[in-house]
């Protein structure tokens, strides 16, 4: 199989199921941003950190491929299960979201309470985590925008929301582990 097909040379691309849409379609922007997020998480995972977090990030990358597949599938190609649009044997399930929540809770137990907003930075690894968090928020916004036009699996949107929370807390935990200063944002008076 060749990597280039030349079918996109006119500015369109195929969704799962074969429907062709312009490359700037909100659906393409949505799953393209999830792909960008996945690449940032790969870069984050390549940094020095506890092996547990690397394992969690691999799981996250796997789930992001699922989210991308969900976003790349137009509603007419999905199947209805229990009144919700789903891909055949593919989906984000409640336990995927609960997994992130458990990880967040575990890390937060080890961190000092947050009393102010925190400026991103302090260490390269922490900064990569904050960049991934910001891209995750953009992916979530685009998925919500798409959902206003065509239905999107609500668990995919929930997953992106919880993932951005996880990445924020992971950035704090990495700061803690690396003994990097968390710089509080103090508004001018």
C-alpha positions as CSV (number, residue, x, y, z in Angstrom):
1,X,0.0,0.0,0.0
2,X,1.4,3.4,-1.0
3,X,1.3,6.2,1.5
4,X,0.2,8.7,-1.2
5,X,-3.1,8.2,-3.1
6,X,-3.4,11.5,-4.9
7,X,-7.1,11.5,-4.0
8,X,-6.7,14.5,-1.7
9,X,-5.0,16.6,-4.3
10,X,-8.1,18.6,-4.9
11,X,-8.6,19.6,-1.3
12,X,-11.0,16.8,-0.2
13,X,-10.5,13.7,2.0
14,X,-12.5,10.6,2.8
15,X,-14.1,9.9,6.1
16,X,-14.6,6.4,7.4
17,X,-17.2,4.9,5.1
18,X,-16.0,6.8,2.1
19,X,-17.9,10.1,2.3
20,X,-15.6,12.9,0.9
21,X,-15.5,16.3,2.6
22,X,-13.3,19.4,2.2
23,X,-10.1,19.1,4.2
24,X,-11.1,22.2,6.2
25,X,-14.4,20.5,7.3
26,X,-15.0,20.8,11.1
27,X,-14.9,17.0,11.3
28,X,-11.4,16.9,9.8
29,X,-10.3,19.8,12.1
30,X,-11.7,17.7,15.1
31,X,-9.9,14.5,14.4
32,X,-6.8,16.3,13.1
33,X,-6.5,18.1,16.4
34,X,-6.9,14.8,18.3
35,X,-4.0,13.5,16.1
36,X,-1.9,16.6,17.0
37,X,-2.7,16.0,20.7
38,X,-1.6,12.3,20.3
39,X,1.7,13.5,18.9
40,X,2.2,15.9,21.8
41,X,1.5,13.2,24.3
42,X,4.1,11.0,22.5
43,X,6.6,13.8,23.0
44,X,5.6,14.1,26.6
45,X,5.9,10.3,27.1
46,X,9.5,10.4,25.7
47,X,10.6,12.6,28.6
48,X,12.1,11.3,31.9
49,X,9.3,10.5,34.3
50,X,8.0,7.6,36.4
51,X,7.2,4.6,34.4
52,X,3.6,4.5,35.7
53,X,2.9,7.9,34.0
54,X,4.4,6.6,30.7
55,X,2.1,3.5,30.9
56,X,-0.9,5.8,31.5
57,X,0.1,8.0,28.5
58,X,0.3,4.9,26.3
59,X,-3.2,4.0,27.3
60,X,-4.3,7.6,26.6
61,X,-2.7,7.5,23.2
62,X,-4.6,4.3,22.4
63,X,-7.9,5.9,23.5
64,X,-7.1,9.0,21.4
65,X,-7.0,6.7,18.3
66,X,-10.5,5.6,19.3
67,X,-11.6,9.2,19.7
68,X,-10.1,10.0,16.3
69,X,-11.9,7.1,14.7
70,X,-15.2,8.3,16.3
71,X,-14.7,11.8,15.0
72,X,-13.7,10.5,11.5
73,X,-17.0,8.6,11.2
74,X,-20.1,10.5,9.9
75,X,-23.3,9.7,11.8
76,X,-24.8,7.9,8.9
77,X,-22.0,5.3,9.1
78,X,-22.3,4.7,12.8
79,X,-24.7,2.3,14.4
80,X,-27.2,3.0,17.2
81,X,-26.7,1.1,20.4
82,X,-28.9,1.8,23.4
83,X,-30.1,5.0,21.7
84,X,-26.5,6.3,21.1
85,X,-24.4,6.5,18.0
86,X,-21.5,4.1,18.2
87,X,-18.9,2.6,15.9
88,X,-19.1,-1.1,15.6
89,X,-17.0,-2.6,18.5
90,X,-15.3,0.8,19.0
91,X,-16.0,3.4,21.5
92,X,-15.1,5.3,24.6
93,X,-16.8,3.7,27.6
94,X,-17.5,5.1,31.1
95,X,-14.6,3.1,32.5
96,X,-12.1,5.0,30.2
97,X,-13.3,8.2,31.8
98,X,-13.3,6.7,35.3
99,X,-9.7,5.5,34.8
100,X,-8.6,9.2,34.2
101,X,-10.6,10.3,37.3
102,X,-8.9,7.7,39.5
103,X,-5.5,8.7,38.2
104,X,-6.3,12.4,38.9
105,X,-7.5,11.6,42.4
106,X,-4.4,9.5,43.2
107,X,-2.0,12.3,42.1
108,X,-4.0,15.0,43.9
109,X,-3.6,13.1,47.2
110,X,0.1,13.7,46.9
111,X,0.1,17.3,45.9
112,X,-0.2,20.5,48.0
113,X,-3.6,22.2,47.6
114,X,-3.8,24.7,44.8
115,X,-4.5,28.2,46.1
116,X,-3.8,30.2,42.8
117,X,-3.7,29.7,39.1
118,X,-0.3,28.4,38.0
119,X,1.8,29.8,35.1
120,X,2.7,27.0,32.7
121,X,6.4,26.1,32.9
122,X,9.2,25.4,35.4
123,X,10.7,22.5,33.5
124,X,10.7,21.3,29.9
125,X,8.7,18.2,30.7
126,X,6.1,20.2,32.6
127,X,5.8,22.6,29.7
128,X,5.3,19.7,27.2
129,X,2.5,18.5,29.5
130,X,0.8,22.0,29.5
131,X,1.1,22.2,25.7
132,X,-0.7,18.8,25.5
133,X,-3.3,20.1,27.9
134,X,-4.0,23.2,25.7
135,X,-4.2,21.1,22.5
136,X,-6.6,18.8,24.4
137,X,-8.9,21.7,25.2
138,X,-8.8,22.8,21.6
139,X,-9.7,19.3,20.5
140,X,-12.6,19.3,23.0
141,X,-13.9,22.7,21.7
142,X,-13.8,21.4,18.1
143,X,-15.6,18.2,19.0
144,X,-18.3,20.2,20.8
145,X,-18.5,22.5,17.7
146,X,-18.9,19.4,15.5
147,X,-21.6,18.1,17.9
148,X,-23.6,21.2,17.3
149,X,-23.7,20.3,13.6
150,X,-23.7,16.5,13.7
151,X,-24.1,14.2,16.7
152,X,-20.8,13.1,18.4
153,X,-20.6,10.3,20.9
154,X,-20.9,12.1,24.2
155,X,-18.3,9.9,25.9
156,X,-15.7,11.0,23.4
157,X,-16.3,14.6,24.4
158,X,-16.3,13.7,28.1
159,X,-13.0,11.8,27.6
160,X,-11.4,14.9,26.1
161,X,-12.6,17.0,29.0
162,X,-11.3,14.6,31.6
163,X,-8.1,14.2,29.8
164,X,-7.4,17.9,29.9
165,X,-8.0,17.8,33.6
166,X,-5.6,14.8,33.9
167,X,-2.9,16.6,31.9
168,X,-3.2,19.6,34.2
169,X,-2.8,17.5,37.4
170,X,0.0,15.5,35.7
171,X,1.8,18.8,35.0
172,X,1.5,19.6,38.7
173,X,2.7,16.1,39.7
174,X,5.6,16.3,37.3
175,X,6.6,19.7,38.8
176,X,6.4,18.1,42.3
177,X,8.5,15.1,41.2
178,X,11.1,17.2,39.4
179,X,11.2,19.7,42.2
180,X,10.4,22.4,39.8
181,X,8.8,25.6,41.1
182,X,5.2,26.2,40.5
183,X,4.9,29.9,39.7
184,X,1.6,31.3,41.0
185,X,-0.3,33.8,39.0
186,X,-1.0,36.8,41.2
187,X,-3.1,39.5,39.4
188,X,-1.8,43.1,39.6
189,X,-3.7,45.3,41.9
